[in-house]
């Protein structure tokens, strides 16, 4: 570790595939911890998309890509296996609980 590096700094520099994998793992953690069905479904769709991208990365080993593509199939089934109420909620314009106090978007900027 460099002497001028703060060990508590949460900014990391990593290759694209590693960054995508780290973000996907963070989304998986969020999916497991969230009580909001809409958030969980949105995260499941993003996890599925990230795994698809990772599975296409040529700089990853074939065995790793195989594992990622198997995970993609699992998450794809999870993301598309929505109950009708959850599917409607996913495309409905209701606000997520944490955004209910945000200011509305201005109709025009001066």
Wavefront OBJ file of the C-alpha trace (Angstrom):
o trace
v 0.000 0.000 0.000
v 1.243 3.476 -0.841
v 2.017 5.656 2.183
v -0.383 8.384 0.957
v -3.302 5.930 0.531
v -6.069 6.182 3.106
v -7.104 2.639 4.156
v -10.660 3.905 4.792
v -11.037 5.359 1.298
v -13.788 3.509 -0.586
v -12.697 4.582 -4.067
v -11.192 1.722 -6.018
v -9.508 1.468 -9.388
v -10.072 -1.896 -11.044
v -10.465 -3.391 -14.502
v -13.871 -3.048 -16.167
v -14.899 -6.697 -15.674
v -13.939 -6.607 -11.994
v -15.827 -3.358 -11.463
v -18.910 -4.829 -13.152
v -18.643 -7.964 -11.032
v -18.246 -5.904 -7.840
v -21.302 -3.828 -8.732
v -23.295 -6.955 -9.516
v -22.368 -8.516 -6.169
v -23.439 -5.294 -4.432
v -26.784 -5.450 -6.279
v -27.204 -9.075 -5.229
v -26.656 -8.043 -1.616
v -29.194 -5.240 -2.000
v -31.662 -7.663 -3.564
v -31.303 -10.044 -0.632
v -31.754 -7.273 1.955
v -34.557 -5.225 0.375
v -38.130 -5.488 1.616
v -39.523 -3.493 -1.334
v -40.823 -5.785 -4.095
v -40.354 -3.112 -6.756
v -36.733 -2.500 -5.780
v -36.061 -6.230 -5.751
v -37.471 -6.677 -9.260
v -35.561 -3.671 -10.621
v -32.360 -5.005 -9.056
v -33.043 -8.493 -10.443
v -33.333 -7.053 -13.962
v -30.084 -5.078 -13.554
v -28.277 -8.115 -12.105
v -29.457 -10.146 -15.099
v -28.200 -7.495 -17.532
v -24.823 -7.249 -15.762
v -24.358 -11.019 -15.797
v -25.141 -11.089 -19.510
v -22.460 -8.451 -20.154
v -19.950 -10.339 -17.983
v -20.694 -13.554 -19.858
v -19.694 -11.869 -23.120
v -16.355 -10.482 -21.864
v -13.549 -12.055 -23.884
v -10.904 -11.169 -21.287
v -12.461 -13.572 -18.764
v -11.611 -17.266 -18.768
v -14.041 -19.632 -20.513
v -14.768 -21.442 -17.230
v -15.607 -18.157 -15.474
v -17.862 -17.111 -18.359
v -19.659 -20.476 -18.127
v -20.371 -19.887 -14.432
v -21.560 -16.340 -15.121
v -23.858 -17.470 -17.940
v -25.377 -20.145 -15.681
v -25.996 -17.457 -13.063
v -27.515 -15.309 -15.802
v -30.024 -18.058 -16.639
v -30.971 -18.317 -12.946
v -31.435 -14.549 -12.538
v -33.235 -14.273 -15.877
v -35.778 -16.841 -14.699
v -36.101 -14.988 -11.392
v -36.553 -11.611 -13.093
v -39.142 -12.874 -15.591
v -41.058 -15.034 -13.118
v -43.042 -12.099 -11.776
v -46.435 -12.422 -10.224
v -49.007 -10.241 -12.060
v -49.131 -7.727 -9.179
v -45.331 -7.393 -9.151
v -45.222 -7.045 -12.948
v -47.768 -4.223 -12.780
v -45.833 -2.599 -9.943
v -42.608 -2.770 -11.956
v -44.067 -0.714 -14.802
v -46.312 1.493 -12.705
v -45.387 5.138 -12.167
v -45.570 4.938 -8.387
v -42.600 6.334 -6.557
v -40.182 4.239 -4.599
v -40.602 4.903 -0.866
v -37.330 6.803 -0.551
v -38.173 9.165 -3.432
v -41.548 10.348 -2.199
v -40.060 13.539 -0.724
v -37.920 14.488 -3.738
v -38.752 17.722 -5.526
v -40.633 17.319 -8.818
v -38.782 17.911 -12.082
v -39.186 21.455 -13.375
v -41.287 21.833 -16.510
v -38.673 24.145 -17.991
v -35.338 25.609 -17.019
v -34.815 29.363 -17.254
l 1 2 3 4 5 6 7 8 9 10 11 12 13 14 15 16 17 18 19 20 21 22 23 24 25 26 27 28 29 30 31 32 33 34 35 36 37 38 39 40 41 42 43 44 45 46 47 48 49 50 51 52 53 54 55 56 57 58 59 60 61 62 63 64 65 66 67 68 69 70 71 72 73 74 75 76 77 78 79 80 81 82 83 84 85 86 87 88 89 90 91 92 93 94 95 96 97 98 99 100 101 102 103 104 105 106 107 108 109 110
